[in-house]
Amino acid sequence: MLAEVNRTGDLFFDSAWLSSTLRGHSSPAVAARVQRFLDELPAAYSPQLRALLLQKTDLLFRAARAQAR
């Protein structure tokens, strides 16, 4: 859906929306699901959106690693 919103410009895409969606999540299970999503992105996926996803999921992955210790 991110690519569609970004492509069509139907909505103003604000990276804060992505941060808000992930905020409060820190479990290894959520991090694993997000990692699967990232791993399954098509090769032609927008490099800018891929980079934004990686940036906005960084805190989730750090928190999940800390919980797994």
C-alpha positions as a printed NumPy array, in Angstrom:
array([[  0.   ,   0.   ,   0.   ],
       [  2.909,   2.369,   0.671],
       [  4.051,   2.192,  -2.937],
       [  0.515,   2.847,  -4.205],
       [  0.035,   5.871,  -1.962],
       [  3.433,   7.2  ,  -2.939],
       [  2.875,   6.548,  -6.661],
       [ -0.598,   8.043,  -6.976],
       [ -0.118,  10.934,  -4.635],
       [ -3.722,  10.412,  -3.476],
       [ -2.595,  11.181,   0.047],
       [  0.239,  13.32 ,   1.273],
       [  2.73 ,  10.705,   2.346],
       [  4.33 ,  11.759,   5.582],
       [  7.056,   9.558,   7.048],
       [  5.596,  10.354,  10.473],
       [  2.642,   8.139,   9.483],
       [  4.968,   5.185,   9.167],
       [  6.62 ,   6.002,  12.493],
       [  3.224,   6.253,  14.156],
       [  2.203,   2.891,  12.745],
       [  5.25 ,   1.21 ,  14.258],
       [  5.358,   3.209,  17.511],
       [  4.89 ,   1.115,  20.606],
       [  5.879,  -2.136,  18.924],
       [  9.01 ,  -3.764,  20.262],
       [  8.402,  -7.49 ,  20.354],
       [ 10.568,  -9.96 ,  18.474],
       [  7.389, -11.34 ,  16.854],
       [  6.476,  -7.978,  15.343],
       [ 10.066,  -7.409,  14.254],
       [ 10.08 , -10.826,  12.559],
       [  6.865, -10.004,  10.691],
       [  8.234,  -6.659,   9.535],
       [ 11.482,  -8.342,   8.455],
       [  9.481, -10.866,   6.39 ],
       [  7.655,  -7.968,   4.745],
       [ 10.952,  -6.276,   3.912],
       [ 12.446,  -9.533,   2.609],
       [  9.442, -10.077,   0.319],
       [  9.523,  -6.637,  -1.294],
       [  9.932,  -6.931,  -5.057],
       [ 13.286,  -6.001,  -6.55 ],
       [ 11.606,  -3.129,  -8.417],
       [ 10.246,  -1.593,  -5.197],
       [ 10.989,   2.102,  -4.894],
       [ 14.498,   2.575,  -3.454],
       [ 13.312,   5.681,  -1.602],
       [ 10.447,   3.816,   0.059],
       [ 12.708,   0.863,   0.873],
       [ 15.19 ,   3.229,   2.542],
       [ 12.366,   4.958,   4.44 ],
       [ 11.064,   1.605,   5.665],
       [ 14.512,   0.59 ,   6.849],
       [ 14.983,   3.918,   8.617],
       [ 11.602,   3.831,  10.345],
       [ 11.925,   0.198,  11.461],
       [ 15.355,   0.64 ,  13.032],
       [ 14.024,   1.334,  16.546],
       [ 11.671,  -1.651,  16.341],
       [ 14.541,  -3.969,  15.435],
       [ 16.783,  -2.55 ,  18.17 ],
       [ 14.06 ,  -2.957,  20.799],
       [ 13.286,  -6.5  ,  19.672],
       [ 16.975,  -7.464,  19.885],
       [ 17.17 ,  -5.998,  23.403],
       [ 14.109,  -8.   ,  24.507],
       [ 15.532, -11.194,  23.022],
       [ 18.675, -10.938,  25.193]])
